[in-house]
Each structure stands twice: as C-alpha cells, then as structure tokens.
Amino acid sequence: MERPRPSVTVHFIMPDGVVLALSAEGGLTLLDVARQHDIAMEGACGGSMACATCHVIVDDDFVDQLPPPSAEEEDMLDFAADVRASSRLGCQIRLTAALDGLRVSVPRSTLLSWP
C-alpha cells in the first residue's frame, strides 16, 4: 500500500508582490505546483533541466533546507535573468514535509504572463 504524501504549503511571491499560498502534494516539484495552479511559469523544457525558464528565488529561511544545486543546475542558472545567490530552478525543488511553508519569489522574466 502506498504511503500518503504530505500536504505542503508553498508561497509564490509574484512580481507585483502578490503572495499566492498554495497547497501541494509532497513529491511534486515547484514547476509542477505552478502548473497545477495556473501560474504561467514557462518551464519550456518540461522540467528536464535543459533551460532556466522556471527560475525562482528561494527565501533565505529555506535555502539551507534544500539540497545543494547540482553542477548542471548551476550551469542552467547562468542563462536566467535576475539571478541571486538563492536562485534555483523550480523543476529541481521537490517538495517534502520539511519544506512546508516554503517561500519563493518568481521573477517577471520567468512568467509567460502576469498582469
């Protein structure tokens, strides 16, 4: 029997300051959650880490709770706009119970559209 996955709350801080508090199933990536909730995060490669169009900026309080980025992820981030020390690719952040309450800022350059 499959164990139930935890429900995790993620806060997406949009370019205009709007905060979207969303409930998501553990095991999903941030890109998955954005798509499930109709956030127009591009994710052009479909989450295969072949682009940087799901770039997010992780809140400083959560940076140390994430596994470090791989060399491939760091290379892809070189192609993103508005990169910061806590920048990550949304397709590489898989939600766990430990990340409940995660806050990420979504740069305008990551979105296909936003009012």
N, CA, C and O of each residue as an XYZ file, in Angstrom:
460
protein
N       0.833     -1.178      0.000
C       0.000      0.000      0.000
C       0.886      1.252      0.000
O       1.837      1.346      0.776
N       0.572      2.192     -0.859
C       1.374      3.411     -0.971
C       1.095      4.337      0.211
O      -0.055      4.553      0.595
N       2.174      4.877      0.777
C       2.031      5.812      1.890
C       1.499      7.142      1.368
O       1.893      7.586      0.290
N       0.609      7.779      2.121
C       0.104      9.080      1.675
C       1.225     10.111      1.691
O       2.093     10.094      2.564
N       1.191     10.994      0.723
C       2.194     12.051      0.645
C       1.718     13.246      1.462
O       0.525     13.547      1.494
N       2.647     13.920      2.117
C       2.241     15.054      2.951
C       1.726     16.208      2.098
O       2.117     16.377      0.943
N       0.852     16.985      2.692
C       0.410     18.209      2.052
C       1.361     19.315      2.504
O       1.625     19.468      3.697
N       1.862     20.070      1.561
C       2.851     21.108      1.823
C       2.283     22.432      1.329
O       1.680     22.490      0.257
N       2.473     23.493      2.106
C       2.076     24.824      1.664
C       3.297     25.518      1.081
O       4.372     25.531      1.680
N       3.105     26.097     -0.105
C       4.163     26.850     -0.780
C       3.636     28.254     -1.035
O       2.493     28.428     -1.455
N       4.474     29.257     -0.778
C       4.108     30.648     -1.027
C       4.889     31.147     -2.237
O       6.112     31.278     -2.183
N       4.183     31.422     -3.324
C       4.787     32.014     -4.509
C       4.606     33.522     -4.406
O       3.476     34.008     -4.358
N       5.695     34.260     -4.371
C       5.634     35.719     -4.314
C       5.808     36.216     -5.741
O       6.873     36.082     -6.342
N       4.742     36.789     -6.262
C       4.706     37.187     -7.656
C       5.403     38.543     -7.848
O       5.639     39.259     -6.876
N       5.730     38.895     -9.094
C       6.497     40.123     -9.349
C       5.868     41.401     -8.796
O       6.586     42.349     -8.475
N       4.539     41.441     -8.680
C       3.886     42.648     -8.163
C       3.680     42.601     -6.650
O       3.014     43.473     -6.091
N       4.249     41.584     -5.978
C       4.141     41.472     -4.531
C       2.999     40.607     -4.042
O       2.929     40.304     -2.851
N       2.100     40.200     -4.928
C       1.008     39.303     -4.545
C       1.603     37.974     -4.083
O       2.485     37.418     -4.739
N       1.117     37.475     -2.959
C       1.582     36.193     -2.429
C       0.474     35.165     -2.623
O      -0.646     35.336     -2.143
N       0.808     34.100     -3.334
C      -0.132     33.001     -3.558
C       0.273     31.850     -2.649
O       1.303     31.213     -2.873
N      -0.529     31.581     -1.627
C      -0.275     30.460     -0.713
C      -1.021     29.251     -1.262
O      -2.251     29.230     -1.289
N      -0.275     28.251     -1.694
C      -0.869     27.106     -2.377
C      -0.561     25.812     -1.642
O       0.532     25.626     -1.108
N      -1.528     24.936     -1.626
C      -1.343     23.616     -1.041
C      -0.923     22.663     -2.153
O      -1.480     22.683     -3.251
N       0.060     21.837     -1.852
C       0.578     20.912     -2.856
C       0.923     19.576     -2.209
O       1.175     19.490     -1.008
N       0.927     18.562     -3.022
C       1.277     17.230     -2.562
C       2.792     17.090     -2.510
O       3.488     17.488     -3.444
N       3.302     16.527     -1.425
C       4.722     16.244     -1.331
C       5.168     15.373     -2.488
O       4.414     14.524     -2.963
N       6.384     15.580     -2.936
C       6.921     14.815     -4.059
C       6.853     15.569     -5.374
O       7.589     15.258     -6.310
N       5.968     16.566     -5.451
C       5.895     17.385     -6.662
C       7.032     18.400     -6.677
O       7.608     18.715     -5.635
N       7.347     18.903     -7.851
C       8.322     19.989     -7.954
C       7.579     21.317     -7.924
O       6.361     21.357     -8.102
N       8.312     22.400     -7.700
C       7.690     23.731     -7.745
C       7.093     24.008     -9.119
O       6.041     24.640     -9.219
N       7.745     23.547    -10.171
C       7.194     23.730    -11.513
C       5.858     23.000    -11.636
O       4.914     23.543    -12.210
N       5.763     21.781    -11.108
C       4.504     21.033    -11.125
C       3.399     21.823    -10.414
O       2.282     21.941    -10.917
N       3.729     22.355     -9.244
C       2.744     23.089     -8.444
C       2.286     24.334     -9.195
O       1.092     24.630     -9.239
N       3.223     25.057     -9.782
C       2.866     26.263    -10.541
C       1.895     25.909    -11.663
O       0.908     26.612    -11.876
N       2.166     24.848    -12.362
C       1.289     24.447    -13.468
C      -0.081     23.997    -12.974
O      -1.095     24.311    -13.597
N      -0.124     23.272    -11.869
C      -1.411     22.819    -11.324
C      -2.307     23.987    -10.927
O      -3.533     23.881    -10.962
N      -1.680     25.110    -10.545
C      -2.431     26.263    -10.059
C      -2.448     27.412    -11.069
O      -2.696     28.562    -10.710
N      -2.185     27.089    -12.323
C      -2.275     28.060    -13.424
C      -1.387     29.286    -13.258
O      -1.749     30.383    -13.686
N      -0.227     29.102    -12.639
C       0.786     30.160    -12.633
C       1.561     29.998    -13.928
O       2.050     28.908    -14.226
N       1.675     31.041    -14.678
C       2.237     30.972    -16.038
C       3.765     30.891    -16.038
O       4.432     31.618    -16.774
N       4.310     30.003    -15.207
C       5.750     29.769    -15.210
C       6.080     28.999    -16.484
O       5.476     27.964    -16.765
N       7.034     29.505    -17.248
C       7.259     28.933    -18.570
C       7.664     27.460    -18.534
O       6.937     26.621    -19.066
N       8.786     27.125    -17.932
C       9.214     25.725    -17.892
C       9.296     25.112    -19.274
O       8.768     24.024    -19.504
N       9.958     25.802    -20.201
C       9.968     25.420    -21.618
C      10.440     23.991    -21.866
O       9.975     23.351    -22.808
N      11.345     23.483    -21.049
C      11.879     22.143    -21.292
C      11.051     21.060    -20.614
O      11.388     19.879    -20.699
N       9.970     21.448    -19.939
C       9.113     20.473    -19.288
C       9.688     19.897    -18.010
O       9.222     18.864    -17.531
N      10.692     20.549    -17.455
C      11.267     20.085    -16.204
C      12.463     19.173    -16.361
O      12.851     18.497    -15.408
N      13.061     19.136    -17.550
C      14.207     18.251    -17.776
C      15.550     18.950    -17.542
O      16.599     18.411    -17.895
N      15.519     20.136    -16.953
C      16.711     20.926    -16.641
C      17.543     21.227    -17.889
O      18.771     21.133    -17.876
N      16.849     21.589    -18.956
C      17.536     21.958    -20.193
C      17.315     23.430    -20.523
O      17.637     23.874    -21.625
N      16.763     24.194    -19.566
C      16.566     25.632    -19.748
C      16.556     26.269    -18.360
O      16.781     25.585    -17.362
N      16.301     27.545    -18.294
C      16.245     28.227    -16.995
C      14.933     28.984    -16.839
O      14.864     29.957    -16.088
N      13.890     28.544    -17.542
C      12.645     29.294    -17.567
C      11.692     28.956    -16.414
O      10.524     29.342    -16.444
N      12.183     28.242    -15.410
C      11.406     28.021    -14.186
C      12.183     28.563    -12.989
O      12.008     28.098    -11.863
N      13.038     29.547    -13.241
C      13.886     30.160    -12.229
C      13.040     30.790    -11.125
O      12.096     31.530    -11.401
N      13.386     30.491     -9.875
C      12.770     31.118     -8.706
C      13.877     31.541     -7.745
O      15.007     31.058     -7.820
N      13.529     32.443     -6.850
C      14.470     32.888     -5.819
C      13.927     32.399     -4.480
O      12.847     32.805     -4.049
N      14.679     31.536     -3.840
C      14.251     30.906     -2.592
C      14.490     31.874     -1.435
O      15.535     32.519     -1.347
N      13.488     31.962     -0.542
C      13.609     32.795      0.647
C      14.787     32.295      1.476
O      15.004     31.092      1.613
N      15.538     33.243      2.025
C      16.748     32.904      2.780
C      16.495     31.893      3.900
O      17.380     31.100      4.222
N      15.304     31.909      4.498
C      14.996     30.988      5.594
C      14.928     29.529      5.148
O      14.958     28.629      5.987
N      14.838     29.282      3.844
C      14.683     27.915      3.347
C      15.879     27.415      2.542
O      15.946     26.231      2.212
N      16.809     28.286      2.224
C      17.942     27.895      1.373
C      18.686     26.692      1.947
O      19.016     25.762      1.211
N      18.950     26.698      3.237
C      19.718     25.614      3.859
C      18.928     24.323      4.006
O      19.509     23.286      4.324
N      17.612     24.359      3.783
C      16.798     23.157      3.878
C      16.740     22.393      2.556
O      16.246     21.267      2.497
N      17.252     23.022      1.498
C      17.268     22.379      0.182
C      18.595     21.674     -0.043
O      19.626     22.117      0.464
N      18.581     20.587     -0.795
C      19.864     20.008     -1.193
C      20.584     21.021     -2.078
O      19.936     21.805     -2.771
N      21.898     21.016     -2.064
C      22.615     21.980     -2.903
C      22.322     21.728     -4.384
O      22.053     20.597     -4.788
N      22.376     22.792     -5.186
C      22.143     22.604     -6.625
C      23.258     21.771     -7.250
O      24.415     21.836     -6.834
N      22.888     21.002     -8.241
C      23.895     20.226     -8.974
C      24.690     21.174     -9.867
O      24.289     22.318    -10.082
N      25.799     20.699    -10.377
C      26.598     21.500    -11.313
C      25.780     21.837    -12.552
O      25.912     22.928    -13.107
N      24.932     20.905    -12.988
C      24.094     21.141    -14.167
C      23.079     22.246    -13.909
O      22.829     23.084    -14.776
N      22.491     22.245    -12.705
C      21.529     23.294    -12.368
C      22.231     24.652    -12.317
O      21.708     25.642    -12.829
N      23.399     24.698    -11.709
C      24.150     25.956    -11.659
C      24.487     26.449    -13.064
O      24.424     27.649    -13.333
N      24.840     25.538    -13.950
C      25.124     25.923    -15.337
C      23.891     26.508    -16.012
O      23.994     27.500    -16.734
N      22.725     25.905    -15.786
C      21.482     26.406    -16.391
C      21.121     27.772    -15.840
O      20.614     28.618    -16.577
N      21.370     28.004    -14.562
C      21.049     29.303    -13.963
C      21.854     30.440    -14.588
O      21.460     31.603    -14.500
N      22.976     30.109    -15.216
C      23.752     31.137    -15.927
C      22.943     31.779    -17.047
O      23.266     32.881    -17.490
N      21.896     31.103    -17.508
C      21.060     31.611    -18.596
C      19.837     32.384    -18.103
O      19.101     32.951    -18.912
N      19.610     32.416    -16.794
C      18.432     33.085    -16.233
C      18.714     34.558    -15.988
O      19.855     34.962    -15.765
N      17.655     35.349    -16.035
C      17.751     36.772    -15.699
C      17.504     36.937    -14.199
O      16.854     36.097    -13.576
N      18.015     38.003    -13.633
C      17.760     38.355    -12.223
C      18.237     37.290    -11.239
O      17.602     37.081    -10.206
N      19.331     36.625    -11.540
C      19.846     35.554    -10.673
C      20.419     36.144     -9.387
O      21.091     37.175     -9.395
N      20.132     35.460     -8.289
C      20.642     35.832     -6.967
C      21.335     34.622     -6.354
O      21.297     33.531     -6.923
N      21.957     34.804     -5.219
C      22.662     33.696     -4.552
C      21.708     32.551     -4.210
O      22.120     31.391     -4.180
N      20.446     32.864     -3.956
C      19.482     31.827     -3.586
C      18.600     31.399     -4.771
O      17.535     30.816     -4.569
N      19.033     31.683     -5.985
C      18.279     31.274     -7.173
C      18.363     29.768     -7.374
O      19.408     29.149     -7.171
N      17.235     29.200     -7.777
C      17.162     27.774     -8.094
C      16.206     27.590     -9.265
O      15.466     28.503     -9.629
N      16.232     26.411     -9.839
C      15.269     26.054    -10.871
C      14.088     25.363    -10.190
O      14.274     24.430     -9.409
N      12.880     25.823    -10.487
C      11.688     25.253     -9.867
C      11.518     23.775    -10.152
O      10.930     23.051     -9.348
N      12.026     23.319    -11.290
C      11.900     21.898    -11.634
C      12.815     21.025    -10.789
O      12.673     19.802    -10.787
N      13.748     21.631    -10.074
C      14.696     20.858     -9.277
C      14.394     20.886     -7.786
O      15.100     20.258     -6.997
N      13.347     21.611     -7.393
C      12.960     21.653     -5.983
C      11.757     20.739     -5.797
O      10.640     21.064     -6.199
N      12.009     19.594     -5.179
C      10.957     18.607     -4.929
C      10.463     18.814     -3.497
O      11.258     18.847     -2.558
N       9.154     18.953     -3.337
C       8.567     19.276     -2.047
C       8.578     18.092     -1.092
O       8.279     16.956     -1.461
N       8.933     18.404      0.150
C       8.906     17.442      1.245
C       8.227     18.112      2.437
O       8.025     19.326      2.434
N       7.880     17.341      3.440
C       7.269     17.905      4.643
C       8.163     18.966      5.274
O       7.663     19.934      5.847
N       9.479     18.796      5.174
C      10.415     19.766      5.749
C      10.339     21.128      5.064
O      10.778     22.132      5.624
N       9.783     21.164      3.856
C       9.682     22.429      3.124
C       8.313     23.092      3.277
O       8.006     24.047      2.563
N       7.494     22.598      4.197
C       6.185     23.210      4.424
C       6.371     24.691      4.777
O       7.141     25.033      5.675
N       5.661     25.551      4.066
C       5.782     26.993      4.278
C       6.812     27.656      3.372
O       7.038     28.861      3.477
N       7.432     26.893      2.493
C       8.448     27.421      1.578
C       7.966     28.685      0.886
O       6.826     28.758      0.430
N       8.847     29.683      0.812
C       8.547     30.942      0.135
C       9.555     31.123     -0.999
O      10.768     31.062     -0.795
N       9.020     31.348     -2.199
C       9.878     31.607     -3.353
C       9.345     32.818     -4.106
O       8.135     32.976     -4.272
N      10.253     33.664     -4.555
C       9.887     34.791     -5.402
C      10.019     34.364     -6.849
O      10.972     33.681     -7.224
N       9.052     34.774     -7.660
C       9.036     34.423     -9.072
C       9.377     35.675     -9.875
O       8.572     36.605     -9.930
N      10.551     35.717    -10.497
C      10.906     36.893    -11.298
C       9.967     37.037    -12.500
O       9.488     36.042    -13.044
N       9.713     38.261    -12.899
C       8.855     38.516    -14.061
C       9.380     37.770    -15.288
O       8.593     37.298    -16.108
N      10.701     37.660    -15.417
C      11.301     37.002    -16.582
C      10.963     35.507    -16.662
O      11.117     34.897    -17.719
N      10.509     34.921    -15.562
C      10.156     33.505    -15.531
C       8.742     33.253    -16.039
O       8.407     32.137    -16.436
N       7.925     34.279    -16.024
C       6.500     34.127    -16.352
C       6.201     34.388    -17.810
O       6.772     35.287    -18.427
N       5.298     33.588    -18.353
C       4.808     33.834    -19.710
C       3.915     35.059    -19.710
O       3.895     35.812    -20.684
N       3.172     35.267    -18.625
C       2.330     36.452    -18.480
C       2.053     36.698    -17.019
O       2.010     35.763    -16.220
N       1.870     37.935    -16.675
C       1.436     38.338    -15.338
C       0.918     39.759    -15.475
O       1.536     40.593    -16.136
N      -0.213     40.031    -14.853
C      -0.805     41.374    -15.012
C       0.145     42.515    -14.731
O      -0.241     43.679    -14.832
